[in-house]
Amino acid sequence: MSASVSAVDLLLLLAAALAPALIYLTWVRSSERYRAEPWSTVLGLFAYGALFATFVAALIEVVLVSLGTAASQAFPAPEFTFLNGNSPLGSYFLILVIAPFVEEGIKASGVLRQARVLRTVADGPVFGASVGLGFGFFETLIYGISGFLVGGLEAGLLLVFVRSFSSVLLHGSTTAMFGYGYTTSKLEGRSGASGGYYLLAVAMHASFNALVSLGAIATGLGYASSIGDYADLFGLLLAILFAVAAINHVVGVIHRTSFPSADGTLKYRPPSLARRPPAPGSRR
């Protein structure tokens, strides 16, 4: 395959991965009914998730898996098998424990960086979704390129398509839920909300990974001959439904928490409205 054809194929993969993520980002941003966040903010967070969070999370995961593998080899006891990244149990530990905790923590850092500009509770899930969608986009692009190198353009595009309706939405939703917990903690003084919603994000992430890995789990439990052949497809369908339901919930949360209350007042006023001009004839 010539270099020019490879460049065109890679551009197609980039467009296929980026377009759905930007559509989701537009949808999430427009759900904030009171003063939607500026594009510069959400795109900056999107880039943070894509270009910083993915690399840092991957680096930390590689280090942790390497340390765990070395520890399991130094102490070759059955109870430490889960630390060995080269074993099936170690693979499950990576996708069900290490990856959710690490990735949700690094993505959450993008929300924490916006602490000084929070105006309403809805800002948190918008910020979180922006970071998560950026993370999901770049991760999907990497998987698409890997699929392209192994099976050609069609395989790469198929992988990007499937992940755009599953993993991308999942990453946006989990970080959005952390963002919701963080802003309720900051603006409502709900002690422990940030930690609680971080654990919720981790649980959502781990549950999604378990669904996607249902076929491998079934095979590992010895059910390959009966349900293992169908578990992969069934798990993927459940994961897609889970991700779609999660992002719809996020959009609903943003919609409900970014609008004036029934009496016409704002629960949280942005800085520009914090000091209203006095009524005519009143004292300052």
GIFENZI-V662885 format. One record per residue. RES is the residue in one small letter. NEAR is the number of other ideal C-beta (glycine too) atoms within 10 Angstrom. D_LAST is the distance of its C-alpha to the last C-alpha in whole Angstrom. Layout:
res:RES near:NEAR d_last:D_LAST
res:RES near:NEAR d_last:D_LAST
//
This chain:
res:m near:8 d_last:75
res:s near:7 d_last:74
res:a near:7 d_last:71
res:s near:8 d_last:70
res:v near:10 d_last:70
res:s near:13 d_last:69
res:a near:10 d_last:66
res:v near:12 d_last:65
res:d near:17 d_last:66
res:l near:16 d_last:63
res:l near:10 d_last:61
res:l near:16 d_last:61
res:l near:23 d_last:61
res:l near:15 d_last:57
res:a near:10 d_last:56
res:a near:19 d_last:57
res:a near:27 d_last:55
res:l near:18 d_last:52
res:a near:13 d_last:52
res:p near:20 d_last:52
res:a near:26 d_last:49
res:l near:14 d_last:47
res:i near:12 d_last:47
res:y near:23 d_last:46
res:l near:23 d_last:43
res:t near:12 d_last:42
res:w near:15 d_last:42
res:v near:26 d_last:40
res:r near:19 d_last:37
res:s near:12 d_last:37
res:s near:20 d_last:37
res:e near:22 d_last:33
res:r near:15 d_last:32
res:y near:14 d_last:28
res:r near:14 d_last:28
res:a near:17 d_last:32
res:e near:21 d_last:32
res:p near:10 d_last:33
res:w near:12 d_last:37
res:s near:8 d_last:37
res:t near:17 d_last:35
res:v near:23 d_last:38
res:l near:16 d_last:41
res:g near:16 d_last:40
res:l near:29 d_last:40
res:f near:26 d_last:43
res:a near:16 d_last:45
res:y near:23 d_last:44
res:g near:30 d_last:46
res:a near:21 d_last:49
res:l near:13 d_last:49
res:f near:18 d_last:48
res:a near:27 d_last:48
res:t near:23 d_last:51
res:f near:12 d_last:53
res:v near:16 d_last:52
res:a near:21 d_last:52
res:a near:16 d_last:56
res:l near:12 d_last:56
res:i near:17 d_last:55
res:e near:18 d_last:57
res:v near:11 d_last:60
res:v near:11 d_last:60
res:l near:19 d_last:60
res:v near:20 d_last:63
res:s near:11 d_last:65
res:l near:12 d_last:64
res:g near:19 d_last:65
res:t near:16 d_last:68
res:a near:13 d_last:69
res:a near:12 d_last:68
res:s near:21 d_last:70
res:q near:12 d_last:73
res:a near:8 d_last:73
res:f near:10 d_last:73
res:p near:9 d_last:75
res:a near:7 d_last:74
res:p near:7 d_last:74
res:e near:8 d_last:70
res:f near:15 d_last:69
res:t near:14 d_last:70
res:f near:18 d_last:67
res:l near:20 d_last:66
res:n near:20 d_last:69
res:g near:21 d_last:67
res:n near:10 d_last:71
res:s near:14 d_last:71
res:p near:14 d_last:70
res:l near:15 d_last:68
res:g near:19 d_last:67
res:s near:17 d_last:66
res:y near:17 d_last:64
res:f near:20 d_last:62
res:l near:19 d_last:61
res:i near:17 d_last:60
res:l near:17 d_last:59
res:v near:15 d_last:57
res:i near:18 d_last:57
res:a near:21 d_last:55
res:p near:22 d_last:53
res:f near:19 d_last:51
res:v near:21 d_last:51
res:e near:26 d_last:50
res:e near:28 d_last:47
res:g near:17 d_last:46
res:i near:24 d_last:46
res:k near:32 d_last:45
res:a near:24 d_last:42
res:s near:15 d_last:41
res:g near:26 d_last:40
res:v near:30 d_last:37
res:l near:12 d_last:36
res:r near:14 d_last:36
res:q near:23 d_last:33
res:a near:12 d_last:31
res:r near:5 d_last:28
res:v near:12 d_last:27
res:l near:19 d_last:27
res:r near:21 d_last:25
res:t near:23 d_last:27
res:v near:23 d_last:30
res:a near:27 d_last:32
res:d near:28 d_last:32
res:g near:31 d_last:34
res:p near:34 d_last:37
res:v near:30 d_last:36
res:f near:30 d_last:37
res:g near:35 d_last:39
res:a near:36 d_last:41
res:s near:31 d_last:41
res:v near:33 d_last:43
res:g near:40 d_last:45
res:l near:31 d_last:46
res:g near:32 d_last:47
res:f near:31 d_last:49
res:g near:32 d_last:51
res:f near:30 d_last:52
res:f near:24 d_last:53
res:e near:22 d_last:55
res:t near:26 d_last:56
res:l near:22 d_last:57
res:i near:14 d_last:59
res:y near:18 d_last:61
res:g near:27 d_last:62
res:i near:18 d_last:63
res:s near:13 d_last:65
res:g near:21 d_last:67
res:f near:21 d_last:68
res:l near:11 d_last:70
res:v near:10 d_last:71
res:g near:12 d_last:72
res:g near:12 d_last:71
res:l near:18 d_last:68
res:e near:10 d_last:69
res:a near:15 d_last:68
res:g near:25 d_last:65
res:l near:18 d_last:64
res:l near:14 d_last:64
res:l near:22 d_last:63
res:v near:27 d_last:60
res:f near:15 d_last:60
res:v near:18 d_last:60
res:r near:25 d_last:57
res:s near:22 d_last:55
res:f near:14 d_last:55
res:s near:23 d_last:55
res:s near:23 d_last:54
res:v near:26 d_last:51
res:l near:29 d_last:50
res:l near:26 d_last:50
res:h near:34 d_last:49
res:g near:33 d_last:45
res:s near:31 d_last:45
res:t near:33 d_last:46
res:t near:37 d_last:43
res:a near:32 d_last:41
res:m near:26 d_last:41
res:f near:33 d_last:40
res:g near:36 d_last:37
res:y near:29 d_last:36
res:g near:27 d_last:37
res:y near:28 d_last:35
res:t near:30 d_last:32
res:t near:18 d_last:32
res:s near:18 d_last:32
res:k near:17 d_last:29
res:l near:17 d_last:27
res:e near:12 d_last:28
res:g near:8 d_last:29
res:r near:15 d_last:33
res:s near:9 d_last:35
res:g near:9 d_last:38
res:a near:18 d_last:37
res:s near:22 d_last:38
res:g near:13 d_last:42
res:g near:15 d_last:42
res:y near:27 d_last:42
res:y near:20 d_last:44
res:l near:15 d_last:47
res:l near:16 d_last:46
res:a near:29 d_last:46
res:v near:20 d_last:49
res:a near:14 d_last:51
res:m near:20 d_last:51
res:h near:25 d_last:52
res:a near:18 d_last:55
res:s near:17 d_last:56
res:f near:26 d_last:56
res:n near:19 d_last:58
res:a near:16 d_last:60
res:l near:22 d_last:61
res:v near:23 d_last:62
res:s near:20 d_last:64
res:l near:21 d_last:66
res:g near:20 d_last:69
res:a near:18 d_last:69
res:i near:18 d_last:68
res:a near:20 d_last:71
res:t near:18 d_last:73
res:g near:15 d_last:73
res:l near:11 d_last:73
res:g near:9 d_last:77
res:y near:14 d_last:76
res:a near:14 d_last:77
res:s near:8 d_last:80
res:s near:10 d_last:78
res:i near:14 d_last:74
res:g near:18 d_last:74
res:d near:13 d_last:74
res:y near:12 d_last:72
res:a near:21 d_last:69
res:d near:16 d_last:68
res:l near:11 d_last:67
res:f near:14 d_last:66
res:g near:20 d_last:63
res:l near:17 d_last:62
res:l near:13 d_last:62
res:l near:16 d_last:60
res:a near:24 d_last:58
res:i near:19 d_last:57
res:l near:12 d_last:56
res:f near:19 d_last:54
res:a near:25 d_last:52
res:v near:15 d_last:51
res:a near:12 d_last:50
res:a near:20 d_last:48
res:i near:22 d_last:46
res:n near:12 d_last:45
res:h near:14 d_last:44
res:v near:26 d_last:41
res:v near:20 d_last:41
res:g near:12 d_last:40
res:v near:20 d_last:38
res:i near:29 d_last:36
res:h near:14 d_last:35
res:r near:12 d_last:34
res:t near:23 d_last:31
res:s near:24 d_last:30
res:f near:15 d_last:29
res:p near:12 d_last:26
res:s near:8 d_last:27
res:a near:6 d_last:28
res:d near:5 d_last:25
res:g near:6 d_last:24
res:t near:8 d_last:21
res:l near:14 d_last:22
res:k near:13 d_last:23
res:y near:19 d_last:22
res:r near:13 d_last:20
res:p near:14 d_last:21
res:p near:8 d_last:19
res:s near:8 d_last:18
res:l near:11 d_last:16
res:a near:9 d_last:15
res:r near:8 d_last:11
res:r near:7 d_last:11
res:p near:7 d_last:9
res:p near:9 d_last:7
res:a near:7 d_last:9
res:p near:5 d_last:10
res:g near:5 d_last:9
res:s near:7 d_last:7
res:r near:5 d_last:4
res:r near:4 d_last:0
//
